[in-house]
Amino acid sequence: MTARICPYCNEKMQRGYISAQNRLCWTPEGETDRGSTLWSKSPNSIVLAEYYLLAAAKVDADYCESCGKIIIDISG
């Protein structure tokens, strides 16, 4: 896969990933991502990744060292 170019500063980005131990979500500002159970989330959250059979939740992400931005493609 060719390196992604940062849309903010036009520098080459580094490929990597973000992981968590159960669910990795993006939650809108002003809403909580915490609930009564480990799997609770805001109804407006976007799940980026979930764990499967004891493997950490993981999503590919590109990082721009030049401007400090991370880009995550959300599938499905």
C-alpha positions as CSV (number, residue, x, y, z in Angstrom):
1,M,0.0,0.0,0.0
2,T,1.3,3.4,-0.9
3,A,1.8,6.0,1.9
4,R,-1.1,8.4,2.4
5,I,-0.4,12.1,2.0
6,C,-1.7,14.3,4.8
7,P,-4.6,16.4,3.6
8,Y,-3.7,19.2,6.1
9,C,0.0,19.7,5.3
10,N,0.7,17.5,2.3
11,E,3.5,15.5,4.0
12,K,3.8,11.7,4.0
13,M,1.9,10.0,6.8
14,Q,3.0,6.9,8.8
15,R,0.7,3.8,8.7
16,G,-0.2,2.4,12.1
17,Y,-3.2,1.5,14.3
18,I,-5.1,2.4,17.4
19,S,-6.1,-0.4,19.8
20,A,-8.1,-0.9,23.0
21,Q,-9.0,-3.9,25.2
22,N,-12.7,-4.0,24.4
23,R,-14.4,-1.4,22.1
24,L,-12.8,1.7,20.6
25,C,-15.4,4.4,19.8
26,W,-15.6,8.0,18.7
27,T,-18.2,9.8,20.8
28,P,-19.6,13.4,20.1
29,E,-18.5,16.2,22.4
30,G,-20.9,16.6,25.3
31,E,-21.9,12.9,25.4
32,T,-20.5,10.3,27.7
33,D,-19.0,7.1,26.4
34,R,-19.5,5.4,29.8
35,G,-22.5,3.5,30.9
36,S,-23.6,0.9,33.3
37,T,-21.7,-2.0,31.6
38,L,-18.4,-2.4,29.9
39,W,-20.2,-2.5,26.5
40,S,-22.4,0.6,27.0
41,K,-21.9,3.5,24.7
42,S,-23.6,6.7,23.6
43,P,-26.3,6.1,20.9
44,N,-24.4,8.6,18.7
45,S,-21.0,6.9,19.1
46,I,-19.3,5.4,16.1
47,V,-17.6,2.1,16.8
48,L,-14.2,2.1,15.2
49,A,-13.2,-1.4,16.3
50,E,-14.3,-4.3,18.6
51,Y,-12.3,-7.1,20.1
52,Y,-12.8,-10.7,19.0
53,L,-11.9,-13.8,21.1
54,L,-9.5,-12.1,23.5
55,A,-7.7,-10.0,20.8
56,A,-7.6,-6.2,21.4
57,A,-9.8,-3.9,19.4
58,K,-7.7,-2.5,16.6
59,V,-8.2,-0.1,13.7
60,D,-5.7,1.0,11.0
61,A,-4.8,4.7,11.3
62,D,-2.4,7.0,9.4
63,Y,-0.3,9.5,11.5
64,C,1.3,12.7,10.2
65,E,4.3,13.5,12.3
66,S,4.6,17.0,10.7
67,C,1.2,18.3,11.9
68,G,0.1,15.8,14.5
69,K,-3.1,14.6,12.7
70,I,-4.4,11.0,12.7
71,I,-6.7,9.8,10.0
72,I,-8.9,6.7,10.5
73,D,-11.0,5.2,7.8
74,I,-14.3,3.8,9.1
75,S,-15.5,0.7,7.2
76,G,-19.1,-0.4,7.0
